[in-house]
């Protein structure tokens, strides 16, 4: 390589460096700091995974229809459960394991909404949990995917049904309690002592017998005796 060619090659490199320089200082102290543009840090981008979930209630049923729908959607990794839809999502072996594997940006795909469960409150809790973790839920038979406008509409409607179901449960509970009271039955656990025994406990206490002695006679705890003595015949003396 000739000297002139080498000189101009080095000069061209120097020009490129100077074009990316920073000048600071004043007067004779003015200096040029040469630097190259920093190389951007390479980030490893994790590929987002789409997981399918299929469920049947009994071993006599098959998942072929669900699997076919999931495969048409391009889902290849599918988790299966053979368990009733009334079982909470966290208690199903397959789904519980899948939930622990899902990461932000992943998707959970099911063929039908009822494959997630038949309890509206449980399904709502599951979808809200995944949405909070930035994991999308896609339901093929109704064309819904969370994280989209129609998905938000679906969540709003599902929340309304969940609230409606809660109110129905409360109403059924109140009606059941009223029916029990109307029939003259006692609510809660049965008393440890009968009405006659509770009267006897109070008589023994009034006669000066200690709580421990009375408890030994009736084979109950000192707490039960104390409660009977101090609260009267209508005090609850169920075992704690």
C-alpha positions as CSV (number, residue, x, y, z in Angstrom):
1,X,0.0,0.0,0.0
2,X,1.5,3.4,-1.0
3,X,2.1,6.1,1.6
4,X,-0.4,8.7,-0.1
5,X,-3.1,6.1,-0.1
6,X,-2.5,5.2,3.5
7,X,-2.5,8.9,4.5
8,X,-5.8,9.7,2.8
9,X,-7.4,6.5,4.3
10,X,-6.4,7.6,7.8
11,X,-7.6,11.1,7.1
12,X,-11.0,9.8,6.0
13,X,-11.3,7.8,9.2
14,X,-10.3,10.9,11.3
15,X,-13.0,12.9,9.6
16,X,-15.6,10.3,10.5
17,X,-14.5,10.4,14.1
18,X,-14.5,14.2,14.2
19,X,-18.1,14.3,12.8
20,X,-19.2,12.4,15.9
21,X,-17.1,14.4,18.4
22,X,-18.1,16.7,21.3
23,X,-16.3,20.1,21.7
24,X,-16.0,21.5,25.2
25,X,-13.9,24.2,26.9
26,X,-12.9,27.7,25.8
27,X,-9.8,29.4,24.3
28,X,-6.6,27.4,24.6
29,X,-8.4,24.9,26.8
30,X,-10.8,23.9,24.0
31,X,-10.5,20.2,23.4
32,X,-12.3,17.6,21.3
33,X,-13.6,14.4,22.7
34,X,-13.8,11.8,20.1
35,X,-16.2,8.9,20.5
36,X,-18.2,6.5,18.5
37,X,-22.0,6.1,18.8
38,X,-22.6,3.5,21.5
39,X,-23.8,0.2,20.2
40,X,-27.4,-0.4,21.4
41,X,-27.7,-3.1,24.0
42,X,-29.2,-6.2,22.5
43,X,-32.2,-7.4,24.4
44,X,-33.4,-11.0,24.2
45,X,-37.0,-10.9,23.0
46,X,-39.0,-13.8,24.4
47,X,-41.5,-15.2,22.0
48,X,-45.0,-15.0,23.2
49,X,-46.7,-18.4,23.5
50,X,-50.3,-19.4,22.9
51,X,-51.5,-22.2,25.1
52,X,-54.7,-24.1,24.5
53,X,-56.9,-25.6,27.3
54,X,-59.4,-28.4,26.9
55,X,-61.6,-29.9,29.5
56,X,-64.1,-32.7,29.8
57,X,-66.1,-33.7,32.9
58,X,-65.7,-37.5,32.8
59,X,-63.4,-40.0,31.3
60,X,-66.2,-41.2,28.9
61,X,-66.1,-37.9,27.1
62,X,-63.5,-36.9,24.4
63,X,-61.8,-33.6,23.6
64,X,-61.6,-34.1,19.9
65,X,-63.9,-31.2,19.0
66,X,-62.0,-28.8,21.3
67,X,-58.6,-30.0,20.0
68,X,-59.7,-29.6,16.4
69,X,-60.8,-26.0,17.0
70,X,-57.6,-25.1,18.9
71,X,-55.4,-26.6,16.1
72,X,-57.3,-24.6,13.5
73,X,-56.4,-21.5,15.5
74,X,-52.8,-22.5,15.2
75,X,-52.4,-23.6,18.9
76,X,-50.1,-26.6,19.2
77,X,-49.4,-26.7,23.0
78,X,-52.6,-27.9,24.6
79,X,-53.3,-28.8,28.3
80,X,-56.1,-31.2,29.2
81,X,-58.2,-31.7,32.3
82,X,-60.8,-34.4,33.1
83,X,-62.7,-32.7,35.9
84,X,-66.1,-31.1,36.5
85,X,-66.6,-27.5,35.5
86,X,-67.8,-26.7,39.0
87,X,-64.4,-27.4,40.4
88,X,-62.5,-24.1,40.9
89,X,-59.8,-23.3,38.3
90,X,-57.0,-23.3,40.9
91,X,-58.0,-26.9,42.0
92,X,-57.8,-28.4,38.5
93,X,-54.4,-30.1,38.0
94,X,-53.9,-29.2,34.3
95,X,-55.2,-25.7,34.5
96,X,-53.4,-24.9,37.7
97,X,-50.1,-26.0,36.2
98,X,-50.7,-24.0,33.1
99,X,-51.5,-20.8,35.0
100,X,-48.1,-21.1,36.8
101,X,-46.4,-21.3,33.3
102,X,-48.1,-18.4,31.7
103,X,-46.0,-15.2,31.4
104,X,-46.8,-11.6,30.4
105,X,-47.8,-11.4,26.7
106,X,-48.9,-15.1,26.5
107,X,-52.4,-16.2,25.5
108,X,-54.8,-18.8,26.9
109,X,-57.1,-20.1,24.2
110,X,-60.2,-22.2,24.8
111,X,-62.8,-23.5,22.4
112,X,-65.8,-22.5,24.5
113,X,-66.4,-20.3,27.5
114,X,-67.7,-23.2,29.7
115,X,-64.4,-25.0,29.3
116,X,-63.0,-22.4,31.7
117,X,-65.7,-23.3,34.2
118,X,-69.5,-23.3,34.9
119,X,-69.3,-21.0,37.9
120,X,-69.5,-17.4,36.7
121,X,-67.8,-16.0,39.8
122,X,-64.8,-18.4,39.4
123,X,-64.5,-17.7,35.7
124,X,-64.6,-13.9,36.3
125,X,-61.9,-14.3,38.9
126,X,-59.8,-16.3,36.5
127,X,-60.1,-13.9,33.6
128,X,-59.5,-10.9,35.8
129,X,-56.3,-12.5,37.2
130,X,-55.0,-13.3,33.8
131,X,-55.9,-9.8,32.5
132,X,-54.1,-8.2,35.5
133,X,-51.0,-10.3,34.5
134,X,-51.2,-9.0,30.9
135,X,-52.1,-12.4,29.6
136,X,-54.8,-12.6,27.0
137,X,-57.8,-15.0,27.0
138,X,-59.3,-16.0,23.7
139,X,-62.6,-17.8,23.5
140,X,-63.1,-19.2,20.0
141,X,-66.9,-20.0,19.9
142,X,-67.8,-16.4,20.7
143,X,-64.9,-14.7,19.0
144,X,-63.8,-12.8,22.1
145,X,-60.2,-11.9,23.2
146,X,-59.4,-9.9,26.2
147,X,-57.2,-6.8,25.6
148,X,-59.5,-5.7,22.7
149,X,-62.6,-3.5,22.7
150,X,-65.0,-6.5,22.3
151,X,-63.0,-8.2,25.0
152,X,-63.6,-5.3,27.3
153,X,-67.3,-5.5,26.5
154,X,-67.2,-9.2,27.3
155,X,-65.6,-8.5,30.7
156,X,-68.2,-5.9,31.6
157,X,-71.1,-8.3,30.7
158,X,-69.4,-11.1,32.6
159,X,-69.0,-8.9,35.7
160,X,-72.7,-8.1,35.5
161,X,-73.6,-11.8,35.5
162,X,-71.1,-12.5,38.3
163,X,-72.8,-9.7,40.4
164,X,-76.2,-11.2,39.5
165,X,-75.1,-14.6,40.6
166,X,-73.8,-13.3,43.9
167,X,-77.2,-11.7,44.6
168,X,-79.0,-15.0,43.8
169,X,-76.7,-16.8,46.2
170,X,-77.4,-14.3,48.9
171,X,-81.2,-14.5,48.3
172,X,-81.2,-18.3,48.4
173,X,-79.2,-18.2,51.6
174,X,-81.6,-15.7,53.3
175,X,-84.6,-17.8,52.1
176,X,-83.1,-21.0,53.5
177,X,-82.3,-19.4,56.9
178,X,-85.8,-18.0,57.1
179,X,-87.3,-21.5,56.3
180,X,-85.2,-23.1,59.1
181,X,-86.2,-20.5,61.6
182,X,-89.9,-20.9,60.6
183,X,-89.6,-24.6,61.2
184,X,-88.3,-24.0,64.7
185,X,-84.9,-25.5,64.0
186,X,-81.7,-24.2,65.6
187,X,-79.2,-22.6,63.3
188,X,-75.5,-23.6,63.6
189,X,-74.0,-26.4,65.5
190,X,-76.0,-28.2,68.2
191,X,-75.6,-27.3,71.9
192,X,-73.1,-29.3,73.9
193,X,-75.5,-29.2,76.9
194,X,-79.2,-29.7,76.9
195,X,-81.5,-27.1,78.4
196,X,-81.9,-29.3,81.5
197,X,-78.1,-29.7,81.8
198,X,-77.6,-25.9,81.5
199,X,-80.1,-25.3,84.4
200,X,-78.2,-27.9,86.5
201,X,-74.9,-26.1,85.7
202,X,-76.3,-22.8,87.0
203,X,-77.6,-24.5,90.1
204,X,-74.2,-26.1,90.8
205,X,-72.4,-22.8,90.3
206,X,-74.9,-21.1,92.6
207,X,-74.2,-23.8,95.2
208,X,-70.5,-22.8,95.1
209,X,-69.0,-25.5,92.9
210,X,-66.0,-24.4,90.9
211,X,-65.9,-24.3,87.1
212,X,-63.4,-27.2,86.9
213,X,-65.6,-29.4,89.1
214,X,-68.7,-28.7,87.0
215,X,-66.8,-29.2,83.8
216,X,-65.6,-32.6,85.1
217,X,-69.1,-33.6,86.0
218,X,-70.5,-32.8,82.5
219,X,-67.3,-33.7,80.6
220,X,-67.2,-30.3,78.9
221,X,-64.6,-27.5,78.8
222,X,-64.4,-24.8,81.5
223,X,-65.2,-22.3,78.8
224,X,-68.5,-24.0,78.1
225,X,-69.4,-23.9,81.8
226,X,-68.4,-20.3,82.2
227,X,-70.4,-19.3,79.2
228,X,-73.5,-21.2,80.5
229,X,-73.2,-19.6,83.9
230,X,-72.7,-16.0,82.7
231,X,-74.9,-16.0,79.6
232,X,-77.9,-17.9,80.8
233,X,-79.9,-20.7,79.2
234,X,-80.1,-19.1,75.7
235,X,-76.3,-18.6,75.4
236,X,-74.5,-20.6,72.7
237,X,-72.4,-23.3,74.3
238,X,-71.3,-25.1,71.1
239,X,-67.8,-26.5,71.1
240,X,-65.2,-24.0,69.6
